[in-house]
Amino acid sequence: MGAGPGDPGLLTCRAVELLKSAEVVVYDRPSMADIVAIADSAEVVHCVGKAGSRPAWPQADVNQLLVELGRAGREVVRLKAGDAFVVSRGGEEAVALAAAGVPFDVVPGISAAIAAPALAGIPVMVRQVATTLTVIAGNDDPEYHQHVDWDAVARVGGTIVVLTGRSALRDIAAKLMAGGLAADTPVAAISAASRPHQRTELGTLAKLPNPRMRPPVTFVIGEVAALDLLAAAPPTTEPKATDAPPAAQVADGQEAGGQFAGAPEQDMGGQAVRGRLAGEPAANERGAGGLGEAGRAVDGQLSGPVEGFNAHS
Amino acid sequence: MGAGPGDPGLLTCRAVELLKSAEVVVYDRPSMADIVAIADSAEVVHCVGKAGSRPAWPQADVNQLLVELGRAGREVVRLKAGDAFVVSRGGEEAVALAAAGVPFDVVPGISAAIAAPALAGIPVMVRQVATTLTVIAGNDDPEYHQHVDWDAVARVGGTIVVLTGRSALRDIAAKLMAGGLAADTPVAAISAASRPHQRTELGTLAKLPNPRMRPPVTFVIGEVAALDLLAAAPPTTEPKATDAPPAAQVADGQEAGGQFAGAPEQDMGGQAVRGRLAGEPAANERGAGGLGEAGRAVDGQLSGPVEGFNAHS
């Protein structure tokens, strides 16, 4: 079951219903505690991911646990961050259950690949700007079937979303530029999407956003990354205080805890949005703490007409 | 706001909450009526999409309506199928609102691009099989910024999901094969995902699934399309009766009404899942009405190890 990006409000109704009737919950991240708490009738909860200094369970052990719980006839909810089948090992777990003949349902979740950009005001697909969305697992897992053909990804262009690729981003950017993407292609990094400490940093392939952001980080590469919609029209909800530590205090790959409820914080610096960036945007930053350079003017043009897009704001 | 693929159970909690307090709802499809009905305090609902013989509103008019409603200070929910920013004009509407200085929030929804495959038992990403997911708007909208580089998409490989591309599928398949994808690359077509009349048909690039399925149809191209997990381990929920007309009675592009609630129907033909298809799968069909050839054996191997995947089922 997909748990969405973190905010319990982004759980599906089906997910909440199933959590409430679960006997056992298996989940990955200590930061999911608020969501796991919805399962108030669960007798057992297993955190099988990395927790503090304890490493994550080997995937084979997780698979085996799920098969055993299923065979025992327990009502099990297997919570995965985002959607269980996007850059996640949910597919492997489903394969293991299928191979063992254990019945299961699949409940889709809100994937950060789409939602993190959306919550940062970035539509991953806009007819006039991007009609393809390529989602890529950016880390270098030795069990990957094949290495990503970054030349071809660059040629496809459109919107490219990189998940789990924080440490590899510099290398990925170099490969995309070698494949033909312009050095000034906009890049947005969204940290902790949907959580109170959500923040966005902007840059380009040549001048990447600060990689020292609190995980999880979703990277958006392509012209849509410059469509900074929420900066022009701030969200109607109030930002809330956050207990988030500075990003630099969080080590790469470490999952931080924190409060989930509430709207993501957004900088309300009155930026004007008129279209895609005509040139190279300044490396920029929005989000918790107001550390960003507010007031960046985003000016430029779309190649095709977008109604209302060139109107004065 | 994304309304998900159709089943109200796949709305987010936030979406339900906002619907319940909405004064005005603007939506696209008559088939969303069950979801619109959640907005029981709404004074006005606008269906701006195609309804019966009435054509859809021009996009500029929809944008203008939203701007006017926003300026009037109404609590407006703009419902979009799936996610508002995936193969949808939600991005343009957000751009129009931003340009007009009208505040708005973005509520992500479950996109059919990921959920339709998941509900059909197809994980779009599995480390050992596919580490990229390319989502493509398959129709030939003249306002598209650029034409899709299908050669490059073929080179990226992995999982390719085509939305709104039913009428163009044959042409797309030819381009992908010309770009290097094997003729026996599995293709799954999922119709009406999450609705009681959901059905899946299987084929290959050379022998496409029957295109005369009830819309909306999501196409999955790539090895994962043969990972027919739910066939081996049937879902725990009972299939329900459907009032769906035969697919052949539904014209291309026409949105059919119907009941949303309940689990998708699944064929329980006892198929064995052991891995990806080693050869070309028979064009096959699963779903409502039991018209499919049950008992297809899915045999083969993964290039990398997947725990439990090669176990006997």
Interface residues (C-beta under 8 A of the other chain):
Chain A: G4 D7 P8 G9 L10 L11 T12 C13 R14 V16 E17 Q59 A60 N63 Q64 V67 D83 A84 F85 V86 V87 S88 R89 G90 G91 E92 A94 V95 A96 L97 A98 A99 A100 G101 V102 P103 F104 D105 V106 P108 G109 I110 S111 A113 I114 A115 P117 A118 L119 G121 I122 P123 V124 M125 V126 R127 Q128 V129 A130 T131 T132 L133 T134 V135 I136 A137 D141 E143 Y144 H145 Q146 V148 D149 D151 A152 V153 R155 V156 G157 G158 V224 L227 L229 L230 A232 A233 P234 P235 T236 T237 A263 V273 R274 L302 S303 G304 P305 V306 E307 G308 F309 N310 A311 H312 S313
Chain B: G4 D7 P8 G9 L10 L11 T12 C13 R14 V16 E17 Q59 A60 N63 Q64 V67 D83 A84 F85 V86 V87 S88 R89 G90 G91 E92 A94 V95 A96 L97 A98 A99 A100 G101 V102 P103 F104 D105 V106 P108 G109 I110 S111 A113 I114 A115 P117 A118 L119 G121 I122 P123 V124 M125 V126 R127 Q128 V129 A130 T131 T132 L133 T134 V135 I136 A137 D141 E143 Y144 H145 Q146 V148 D149 D151 A152 V153 R155 V156 G157 G158 V224 L227 L229 L230 A232 A233 P234 P235 T236 T237 A263 V273 R274 L302 S303 G304 P305 V306 E307 G308 F309 N310 A311 H312 S313
